[in-house]
Amino acid sequence: MRLFGPMYERALRWSRHAHAERYLAGLSFVEAFIFPVMPEIMLAPMALARPARAFRFASVSLLFSMLGSLVGYALGHFAFEALKPLLADLHLLASIQQGVDSLRAQMTTHFWGLMLVLLLAALQPVVPMKFITWAAGIVGVPLVAFLACMLLGRGKRVYLLALLIRLFGQRAEDILNRHIERIGWVSTVVIGSVFGWWFLIR
């Protein structure tokens, strides 16, 4: 069953629509807490079609990603609390709560290490933002610190893409398409190494 392919193709169609900027805002918003297609899929062709507005499109995407991350954070917090009775009935609550409490204790002990992990996770295109926002809400990462990490991580992604397209145009997208597999694996190794380092210093 093809799931992600049709979503990817739909996002590309949205990028050519007369109301593409609104679709980009909507995609950036829902991607932060539920949708599996990252907004850069729309941002790149929109910026290529209108390079002079590349940074405007990047700013729209960033703003609505931040709003969506707040929704994801709230969902992580309130969904976990709402599911506690069900998890208790399934005899899963104790072990999950123990893990959450352990992460909260580690957050207190190694706060800056956790912030680095969040920042790098938000920066990596292979790490779905929704996982970060939900997990941060469940663990209770301080909201200001969480938003700062999301702002820096996602902001660097969208503005770097806009800058590359302004500088190199179609060549930038061609390079990204040609090396996306390598970029993905390198990003995975980087974020895995950071997570491993953080757990080792606990």
Order of alpha helices (4+ residues) and beta strands (2+ residues): alpha-alpha-alpha-alpha-alpha-alpha-alpha-alpha-alpha
